[in-house]
């Protein structure tokens, strides 16, 4: 499970659960409201850096990207830390 770093001050907290069958669940808690989305994931290498590519079945407000695609690309910083590419 990947959790948002507790040192990061944000209006919400979120985490990802990655399953062995390459499915995932992303959960966000904001103002005591829990929202979840699911899809499939793969690990991709771009410019010698590894990323987790999350693919959603349709558009969702939890997707953190700058495109219209229902995908999210997260940089793998360590076995416990991901970073959204939209914030890089």
PyMOL commands that set and color helices and strands:
alter all, ss='L'
color gray80, all
select helices_A, chain A and resi 85-87
alter helices_A, ss='H'
color red, helices_A
select strands_A, chain A and resi 2-3+12-18+23-30+33-46+49-56+71-78+81-84
alter strands_A, ss='S'
color yellow, strands_A
deselect
rebuild
show_as cartoon
